[in-house]
């Protein structure tokens, strides 16, 4: 039978009660429970007894008191437009892995691109004493908070923000060189919605790389995902293939003067493939399709999708890692941007351009 008092304290068990129950000092119990380096000097038997009693008595630390002592709440706020399958799922996997390993809790708020929520949620989370913010694909320039901020794919110019961004020039170059080498010269482009920070940066990269390669962008072959269709206020899911199906269908009703299309993301590309098939076009025999992101379902679509892989899991992990480091070292200087490297994944949706 473990040493200590035989009766278990009723109700909520705090540090003092747990220490009294074990006939140990509060300092000893605290060192063990917080896995302090100093706890190594405490006998293994005592450490084990503390952990077993804490679990048996359902000990819960007083986080408010601890945060006052440490000047930290051990929690962060995560803001995202939504957490649907695709970009956000892969990024959050990396975020959660890093935060969990650091014993950090996180509050996730989805703003659905509503300006009032983008402004309101940070204030609400500051009131809950978060130690920092992760902004996923969320504009961070207008957010004024007294804690460190790391933005993933947001391209913020604010001094308090560290940006985790993709090398869009390299990403576009990979996609267009792949199509160019397959003989494609008449390439259509599906731009992202205006609300997404990455949209303009990728479009600028497309124009730059096209000039460098001598590829002419025909305005008649440029379509855009509808910003309204992106919002959940319309009743349509913002990450449904419909976002690519509708603009692709509209383009096909006008003309078919292209042999390939480079889509803003994989979800839109899957919708575009369906629109092409519904219009009697074969993919990739008639039209090649390239996506962006390499979401989990990209490899299992029919045909499997050629895409530019963003290292989304690594971006989330790196973003959380930088945020935790900035929280622990408030005076440390970070570069405004940390750039991640893309990769081209060639699958079944691209092939040699059809002969005229």
Secondary structure, DSSP 8 states (H G I E B T S, - for coil): --SS-SS---SS--HHHHHHHHT--HHHHHHHHTT-GGGGGS-HHHHHHHHHHHHHTT----HHHHHHHHT--SEEEEEES---TTHHHHHHHHHHHHHHHTT-EEEEEE-TT-HHHHHHHHHHHHHTT-SEEEEES---TT---SSEEEEES-----TTEEEEEE-HHHHHHHHHHHHHHTT--SEEEEE--TTSHHHHHHHHHHHHHHHHHT----GGGEEE--HHHHSGGGTS-TTSTHHHHHHHHHHHHH----SEEE-SSHHHHHHHHHHHHHTT--TTTT-EEEEEE--TTGGGSSS--EEEE--HHHHHHHHHHHHHHHHH-TT----SEEEE--EEE--TT-------
